[in-house]
Amino acid sequence: MSQDVVINLVMQTITVAMKVALPLLLAGLVVGLLVSIFQAVTQIQEMTLTFIPKILAAIVVMIVAGPWMLNQIITYTQQLWQGIPGIVS
């Protein structure tokens, strides 16, 4: 196994991980920003106020984008397993 093959596998893994994590991270970022703006406008300084909206946003994203995320992981895993004979030889 050459360095090029290893680097390619690592890059594919990172790409799939980022594609799968990005919807959840973006939802948390947007909700956190909106709650922070709301807190600044109303001068409510409660640190725990952001947790429930972020959790709800993550659940909604998992329901909406979950099948796509699972499909991405399954496709990558199938490609990885199918590519093992080519990597070993």
N, CA, C and O atoms as a MOPAC input file, in Angstrom:
PM7 MOZYME 1SCF
protein

 N      0.85100 1    -1.16400 1     0.00000 1
 C      0.00000 1     0.00000 1     0.00000 1
 C      0.90300 1     1.23400 1     0.00000 1
 O      1.76000 1     1.38400 1     0.87000 1
 N      0.70700 1     2.09400 1    -0.95900 1
 C      1.55100 1     3.27200 1    -1.08000 1
 C      0.96800 1     4.44000 1    -0.29600 1
 O     -0.16500 1     4.39000 1     0.18100 1
 N      1.76500 1     5.48000 1    -0.17800 1
 C      1.31500 1     6.67400 1     0.53800 1
 C      0.15000 1     7.34600 1    -0.17600 1
 O     -0.73500 1     7.91100 1     0.46800 1
 N      0.14800 1     7.28700 1    -1.48800 1
 C     -0.94600 1     7.90000 1    -2.25400 1
 C     -2.29100 1     7.25300 1    -1.93100 1
 O     -3.30300 1     7.94400 1    -1.81700 1
 N     -2.30000 1     5.93900 1    -1.78500 1
 C     -3.52900 1     5.22700 1    -1.46700 1
 C     -4.01300 1     5.61000 1    -0.07100 1
 O     -5.20200 1     5.85300 1     0.13300 1
 N     -3.09900 1     5.66400 1     0.87900 1
 C     -3.45800 1     6.02100 1     2.24400 1
 C     -3.98800 1     7.45200 1     2.31200 1
 O     -5.00100 1     7.71200 1     2.96200 1
 N     -3.31100 1     8.36700 1     1.64700 1
 C     -3.75400 1     9.76600 1     1.64800 1
 C     -5.12300 1     9.89000 1     0.99400 1
 O     -5.96900 1    10.64900 1     1.46700 1
 N     -5.35000 1     9.15000 1    -0.09200 1
 C     -6.65000 1     9.17700 1    -0.76200 1
 C     -7.74900 1     8.64400 1     0.16400 1
 O     -8.83200 1     9.22500 1     0.22900 1
 N     -7.48300 1     7.54900 1     0.87600 1
 C     -8.47300 1     6.99500 1     1.80200 1
 C     -8.77900 1     7.96500 1     2.93400 1
 O     -9.93800 1     8.13000 1     3.31600 1
 N     -7.75500 1     8.60200 1     3.46700 1
 C     -7.96500 1     9.56500 1     4.55000 1
 C     -8.76800 1    10.76200 1     4.05300 1
 O     -9.66400 1    11.23400 1     4.75200 1
 N     -8.46600 1    11.25000 1     2.87600 1
 C     -9.19600 1    12.38600 1     2.32200 1
 C    -10.66600 1    12.03000 1     2.07300 1
 O    -11.55300 1    12.83900 1     2.34900 1
 N    -10.92600 1    10.83400 1     1.55800 1
 C    -12.30700 1    10.40900 1     1.34800 1
 C    -13.04800 1    10.29100 1     2.67500 1
 O    -14.21200 1    10.67700 1     2.77700 1
 N    -12.37600 1     9.76000 1     3.68800 1
 C    -13.00000 1     9.61300 1     5.00100 1
 C    -13.34000 1    10.96900 1     5.59600 1
 O    -14.43800 1    11.16100 1     6.11800 1
 N    -12.41900 1    11.90000 1     5.52300 1
 C    -12.65600 1    13.24500 1     6.05700 1
 C    -13.77800 1    13.93400 1     5.28900 1
 O    -14.61000 1    14.61800 1     5.88500 1
 N    -13.80500 1    13.75900 1     3.98200 1
 C    -14.84800 1    14.37300 1     3.15900 1
 C    -16.23200 1    13.84600 1     3.53700 1
 O    -17.17400 1    14.62400 1     3.68700 1
 N    -16.35300 1    12.53800 1     3.68800 1
 C    -17.64400 1    11.95000 1     4.05300 1
 C    -18.04400 1    12.39700 1     5.46200 1
 O    -19.20600 1    12.72100 1     5.70600 1
 N    -17.09100 1    12.41400 1     6.37700 1
 C    -17.39300 1    12.84200 1     7.75300 1
 C    -17.86800 1    14.28900 1     7.78400 1
 O    -18.80800 1    14.61400 1     8.50900 1
 N    -17.23800 1    15.14900 1     7.01600 1
 C    -17.64800 1    16.55300 1     6.99100 1
 C    -19.01000 1    16.71800 1     6.32800 1
 O    -19.82500 1    17.51600 1     6.79000 1
 N    -19.27100 1    15.97400 1     5.24600 1
 C    -20.57300 1    16.06700 1     4.58500 1
 C    -21.68700 1    15.60900 1     5.51500 1
 O    -22.77600 1    16.18300 1     5.50200 1
 N    -21.43200 1    14.58900 1     6.31800 1
 C    -22.45800 1    14.07000 1     7.21800 1
 C    -22.65300 1    14.99100 1     8.42200 1
 O    -23.77900 1    15.17100 1     8.88600 1
 N    -21.57200 1    15.57200 1     8.92700 1
 C    -21.65800 1    16.40700 1    10.12700 1
 C    -22.12900 1    17.82600 1     9.82300 1
 O    -22.67600 1    18.49200 1    10.70200 1
 N    -21.92900 1    18.29400 1     8.60200 1
 C    -22.21300 1    19.68700 1     8.27100 1
 C    -23.66600 1    20.11800 1     8.52900 1
 O    -23.86500 1    21.20400 1     9.07400 1
 N    -24.67900 1    19.34000 1     8.17200 1
 C    -26.05300 1    19.80200 1     8.45600 1
 C    -26.31600 1    20.01400 1     9.94600 1
 O    -26.96800 1    20.98600 1    10.32600 1
 N    -25.81700 1    19.11800 1    10.78800 1
 C    -26.01000 1    19.26600 1    12.22900 1
 C    -25.26200 1    20.47400 1    12.76700 1
 O    -25.78800 1    21.22600 1    13.58700 1
 N    -24.04100 1    20.65600 1    12.30600 1
 C    -23.24000 1    21.79100 1    12.77200 1
 C    -23.85000 1    23.11800 1    12.33400 1
 O    -23.90000 1    24.06900 1    13.11400 1
 N    -24.30800 1    23.18400 1    11.10400 1
 C    -24.92200 1    24.41900 1    10.61800 1
 C    -26.22100 1    24.74200 1    11.35800 1
 O    -26.48900 1    25.90200 1    11.67100 1
 N    -27.02100 1    23.72000 1    11.63500 1
 C    -28.26000 1    23.95300 1    12.37800 1
 C    -27.94700 1    24.48200 1    13.77400 1
 O    -28.59300 1    25.42100 1    14.24000 1
 N    -26.96900 1    23.89100 1    14.44000 1
 C    -26.57700 1    24.36500 1    15.76200 1
 C    -26.03800 1    25.77500 1    15.73100 1
 O    -26.30700 1    26.57100 1    16.63100 1
 N    -25.27300 1    26.08600 1    14.69000 1
 C    -24.71300 1    27.42900 1    14.54900 1
 C    -25.80900 1    28.46900 1    14.33900 1
 O    -25.81100 1    29.51600 1    14.98600 1
 N    -26.72900 1    28.18200 1    13.44200 1
 C    -27.79600 1    29.14100 1    13.13600 1
 C    -28.70300 1    29.34300 1    14.34800 1
 O    -29.04400 1    30.47600 1    14.69000 1
 N    -29.08800 1    28.25800 1    14.98700 1
 C    -29.96400 1    28.38000 1    16.15800 1
 C    -29.24200 1    29.10300 1    17.28900 1
 O    -29.83400 1    29.95100 1    17.95700 1
 N    -27.98600 1    28.78000 1    17.50900 1
 C    -27.21600 1    29.46400 1    18.54700 1
 C    -27.09100 1    30.95300 1    18.28200 1
 O    -27.18600 1    31.76500 1    19.20300 1
 N    -26.87800 1    31.30900 1    17.02300 1
 C    -26.77500 1    32.71800 1    16.66500 1
 C    -28.10700 1    33.44600 1    16.87600 1
 O    -28.13600 1    34.55800 1    17.40300 1
 N    -29.19900 1    32.81500 1    16.46400 1
 C    -30.51000 1    33.43500 1    16.65600 1
 C    -30.85500 1    33.60100 1    18.14200 1
 O    -31.38800 1    34.63600 1    18.54100 1
 N    -30.55600 1    32.60000 1    18.94600 1
 C    -30.82200 1    32.70100 1    20.37700 1
 C    -29.93500 1    33.76700 1    21.01000 1
 O    -30.38200 1    34.49400 1    21.89600 1
 N    -28.68700 1    33.86700 1    20.56500 1
 C    -27.78500 1    34.89600 1    21.08800 1
 C    -28.27800 1    36.29600 1    20.75300 1
 O    -28.21000 1    37.19900 1    21.58700 1
 N    -28.77100 1    36.47500 1    19.54200 1
 C    -29.33300 1    37.77700 1    19.16000 1
 C    -30.57400 1    38.07400 1    20.01000 1
 O    -30.75700 1    39.19900 1    20.47500 1
 N    -31.41200 1    37.07200 1    20.20800 1
 C    -32.59500 1    37.24600 1    21.05500 1
 C    -32.19700 1    37.62500 1    22.48400 1
 O    -32.81100 1    38.50000 1    23.09400 1
 N    -31.17000 1    36.96400 1    23.00800 1
 C    -30.70700 1    37.28600 1    24.35600 1
 C    -30.13600 1    38.69600 1    24.43700 1
 O    -30.33400 1    39.39400 1    25.43200 1
 N    -29.43700 1    39.11000 1    23.40500 1
 C    -28.86800 1    40.45900 1    23.41300 1
 C    -29.96400 1    41.52400 1    23.33700 1
 O    -29.87100 1    42.56500 1    23.98800 1
 N    -30.99300 1    41.26100 1    22.54400 1
 C    -32.07400 1    42.23100 1    22.40000 1
 C    -32.89900 1    42.32800 1    23.67800 1
 O    -33.26000 1    43.42400 1    24.10800 1
 N    -33.19500 1    41.19200 1    24.27800 1
 C    -34.05300 1    41.20000 1    25.46800 1
 C    -33.27200 1    41.30000 1    26.77000 1
 O    -33.87200 1    41.40200 1    27.84000 1
 N    -31.97100 1    41.27200 1    26.70100 1
 C    -31.07000 1    41.33000 1    27.85600 1
 C    -31.31300 1    40.18500 1    28.83600 1
 O    -31.14100 1    40.34500 1    30.04500 1
 N    -31.70900 1    39.04800 1    28.31600 1
 C    -31.81800 1    37.83300 1    29.12800 1
 C    -30.46100 1    37.14200 1    29.05700 1
 O    -30.02000 1    36.76000 1    27.97200 1
 N    -29.80200 1    36.97900 1    30.18100 1
 C    -28.45500 1    36.39700 1    30.18500 1
 C    -28.46100 1    35.00700 1    30.82500 1
 O    -27.69400 1    34.73700 1    31.74900 1
 N    -29.30400 1    34.16200 1    30.34100 1
 C    -29.37800 1    32.79800 1    30.84800 1
 C    -28.54100 1    31.89200 1    29.95200 1
 O    -28.81800 1    31.78100 1    28.75800 1
 N    -27.52700 1    31.24700 1    30.51000 1
 C    -26.59700 1    30.44700 1    29.71400 1
 C    -27.23300 1    29.15400 1    29.20300 1
 O    -26.83400 1    28.64100 1    28.15800 1
 N    -28.20900 1    28.62900 1    29.92200 1
 C    -28.80900 1    27.35700 1    29.52900 1
 C    -29.93200 1    27.51400 1    28.51400 1
 O    -30.51000 1    26.51600 1    28.08400 1
 N    -30.25100 1    28.73000 1    28.12600 1
 C    -31.36300 1    28.97600 1    27.20900 1
 C    -31.10400 1    28.39500 1    25.81300 1
 O    -32.05700 1    28.06500 1    25.10700 1
 N    -29.87100 1    28.26600 1    25.41100 1
 C    -29.56900 1    27.81800 1    24.05300 1
 C    -29.63800 1    26.30800 1    23.88400 1
 O    -29.72100 1    25.83200 1    22.75200 1
 N    -29.60900 1    25.54100 1    24.96100 1
 C    -29.53300 1    24.08900 1    24.82800 1
 C    -30.77600 1    23.46300 1    24.20500 1
 O    -30.66300 1    22.66100 1    23.27800 1
 N    -31.93800 1    23.81200 1    24.69100 1
 C    -33.17500 1    23.19500 1    24.18800 1
 C    -33.40600 1    23.50300 1    22.70900 1
 O    -33.70200 1    22.57900 1    21.95100 1
 N    -33.28300 1    24.76900 1    22.25900 1
 C    -33.46600 1    25.01100 1    20.81600 1
 C    -32.42900 1    24.27900 1    19.95100 1
 O    -32.75500 1    23.80300 1    18.86300 1
 N    -31.19100 1    24.18800 1    20.42700 1
 C    -30.16800 1    23.47000 1    19.65300 1
 C    -30.48600 1    21.98400 1    19.57200 1
 O    -30.32400 1    21.37100 1    18.51700 1
 N    -30.93300 1    21.40800 1    20.66600 1
 C    -31.29500 1    19.98500 1    20.66400 1
 C    -32.47700 1    19.74300 1    19.72800 1
 O    -32.47800 1    18.77900 1    18.96200 1
 N    -33.47700 1    20.61300 1    19.78800 1
 C    -34.63200 1    20.47200 1    18.89600 1
 C    -34.23100 1    20.62300 1    17.43400 1
 O    -34.72100 1    19.89000 1    16.57400 1
 N    -33.34700 1    21.56500 1    17.15300 1
 C    -32.86800 1    21.75100 1    15.77400 1
 C    -32.09900 1    20.51700 1    15.30500 1
 O    -32.25500 1    20.08900 1    14.16200 1
 N    -31.28000 1    19.95000 1    16.16900 1
 C    -30.53200 1    18.74500 1    15.80400 1
 C    -31.47300 1    17.57700 1    15.53200 1
 O    -31.24600 1    16.79700 1    14.60700 1
 N    -32.52600 1    17.45400 1    16.33200 1
 C    -33.50000 1    16.37800 1    16.10900 1
 C    -34.21600 1    16.56900 1    14.77600 1
 O    -34.41400 1    15.60600 1    14.03500 1
 N    -34.60200 1    17.79800 1    14.46800 1
 C    -35.27800 1    18.07200 1    13.19400 1
 C    -34.35100 1    17.77200 1    12.02000 1
 O    -34.77500 1    17.18300 1    11.02600 1
 N    -33.09000 1    18.17600 1    12.13300 1
 C    -32.13100 1    17.90000 1    11.05600 1
 C    -31.92600 1    16.40200 1    10.89800 1
 O    -31.82600 1    15.90900 1     9.77500 1
 N    -31.86100 1    15.67400 1    12.00200 1
 C    -31.69200 1    14.21700 1    11.92100 1
 C    -32.90300 1    13.55800 1    11.24900 1
 O    -32.75300 1    12.59600 1    10.49600 1
 N    -34.08800 1    14.07400 1    11.52500 1
 C    -35.29000 1    13.50900 1    10.90600 1
 C    -35.31200 1    13.82300 1     9.40600 1
 O    -35.62500 1    12.95900 1     8.58700 1
 N    -34.97600 1    15.06400 1     9.05800 1
 C    -35.05000 1    15.48500 1     7.65600 1
 C    -33.88300 1    14.93400 1     6.83700 1
 O    -34.08900 1    14.37300 1     5.76100 1
 N    -32.66200 1    15.09200 1     7.34200 1
 C    -31.47500 1    14.71100 1     6.57600 1
 C    -30.90500 1    13.35800 1     6.97500 1
 O    -29.90500 1    12.92100 1     6.40600 1
 N    -31.51700 1    12.69300 1     7.93600 1
 C    -31.00400 1    11.40800 1     8.40500 1
 C    -30.86700 1    10.35000 1     7.32400 1
 O    -29.82500 1     9.70000 1     7.24000 1
 N    -31.88800 1    10.15500 1     6.49200 1
 C    -31.74200 1     9.14800 1     5.43400 1
 C    -30.60500 1     9.46500 1     4.46000 1
 O    -29.89300 1     8.55800 1     4.02800 1
 N    -30.43100 1    10.72300 1     4.11600 1
 C    -29.32500 1    11.11400 1     3.23500 1
 C    -27.98000 1    10.86100 1     3.91000 1
 O    -27.05000 1    10.35400 1     3.28200 1
 N    -27.88200 1    11.21300 1     5.18700 1
 C    -26.63900 1    11.01100 1     5.92600 1
 C    -26.29900 1     9.52500 1     6.01300 1
 O    -25.15200 1     9.12800 1     5.80600 1
 N    -27.30100 1     8.71200 1     6.31800 1
 C    -27.08600 1     7.26800 1     6.39900 1
 C    -26.69000 1     6.70100 1     5.04400 1
 O    -25.83300 1     5.82100 1     4.96600 1
 N    -27.30600 1     7.19600 1     3.97800 1
 C    -26.96100 1     6.74100 1     2.63400 1
 C    -25.51400 1     7.07900 1     2.28600 1
 O    -24.82400 1     6.27400 1     1.66100 1
 N    -25.04900 1     8.26400 1     2.68500 1
 C    -23.66000 1     8.64900 1     2.43400 1
 C    -22.69600 1     7.70200 1     3.14100 1
 O    -21.69900 1     7.27600 1     2.55700 1
 N    -22.98900 1     7.37500 1     4.38600 1
 C    -22.11200 1     6.49400 1     5.15200 1
 C    -22.13500 1     5.07700 1     4.58300 1
 O    -21.09100 1     4.43300 1     4.48000 1
 N    -23.31700 1     4.59100 1     4.21500 1
 C    -23.41700 1     3.23900 1     3.65000 1
 C    -22.68300 1     3.15100 1     2.32400 1
 O    -21.96900 1     2.18000 1     2.07400 1
 N    -22.85000 1     4.15600 1     1.47100 1
 C    -22.17100 1     4.16200 1     0.17200 1
 C    -20.65800 1     4.16500 1     0.34900 1
 O    -19.94900 1     3.41800 1    -0.32600 1
 N    -20.16300 1     5.00100 1     1.25300 1
 C    -18.71500 1     5.04800 1     1.49700 1
 C    -18.20300 1     3.71100 1     2.02700 1
 O    -17.15200 1     3.23100 1     1.60300 1
 N    -18.94500 1     3.11800 1     2.94700 1
 C    -18.52200 1     1.83600 1     3.51900 1
 C    -18.51700 1     0.74000 1     2.46400 1
 O    -17.59700 1    -0.07800 1     2.43000 1
 N    -19.52200 1     0.71100 1     1.61000 1
 C    -19.56000 1    -0.28700 1     0.54500 1
 C    -18.39200 1    -0.10400 1    -0.42200 1
 O    -17.76800 1    -1.08200 1    -0.83500 1
 N    -18.09400 1     1.14500 1    -0.78200 1
 C    -16.96200 1     1.40700 1    -1.66600 1
 C    -15.64500 1     1.00700 1    -1.00800 1
 O    -14.74700 1     0.48800 1    -1.67000 1
 N    -15.53700 1     1.24600 1     0.27500 1
 C    -14.32500 1     0.88900 1     1.00400 1
 C    -14.13100 1    -0.62100 1     1.03800 1
 O    -13.03200 1    -1.11700 1     0.79100 1
 N    -15.20100 1    -1.35000 1     1.34500 1
 C    -15.09400 1    -2.81600 1     1.38900 1
 C    -14.83100 1    -3.39200 1     0.00100 1
 O    -14.06700 1    -4.34800 1    -0.13100 1
 N    -15.44100 1    -2.83600 1    -1.01800 1
 C    -15.21700 1    -3.33900 1    -2.37700 1
 C    -13.80500 1    -3.02300 1    -2.86300 1
 O    -13.26400 1    -3.73200 1    -3.71100 1
 N    -13.21000 1    -1.96000 1    -2.32700 1
 C    -11.86900 1    -1.57300 1    -2.76500 1
 C    -10.74600 1    -2.28400 1    -2.03700 1
 O     -9.58400 1    -2.12400 1    -2.40700 1
 N    -11.05600 1    -3.06100 1    -1.01500 1
 C    -10.00200 1    -3.72900 1    -0.23600 1
 C     -9.15300 1    -4.66500 1    -1.10200 1
 O     -7.92800 1    -4.62800 1    -0.98600 1
 N     -9.74500 1    -5.50500 1    -1.96600 1
 C     -8.86600 1    -6.38100 1    -2.77100 1
 C     -7.87800 1    -5.60400 1    -3.65200 1
 O     -6.75100 1    -6.05400 1    -3.86300 1
 N     -8.29100 1    -4.46000 1    -4.15600 1
 C     -7.38600 1    -3.65200 1    -4.97100 1
 C     -6.29000 1    -2.99200 1    -4.16400 1
 O     -5.19800 1    -2.74900 1    -4.67800 1
 N     -6.56800 1    -2.70200 1    -2.91500 1
 C     -5.59100 1    -2.06000 1    -2.04300 1
 C     -4.54600 1    -3.06000 1    -1.58200 1
 O     -3.35600 1    -2.74700 1    -1.55000 1
 N     -4.98200 1    -4.25800 1    -1.22600 1
 C     -4.08800 1    -5.26700 1    -0.66500 1
 C     -3.13000 1    -5.79700 1    -1.70300 1
 O     -1.95300 1    -6.00300 1    -1.40700 1
 N     -3.60300 1    -6.02200 1    -2.90400 1
 C     -2.74500 1    -6.61200 1    -3.92400 1
 C     -1.81000 1    -5.64800 1    -4.58000 1
 O     -1.03800 1    -6.03600 1    -5.45700 1

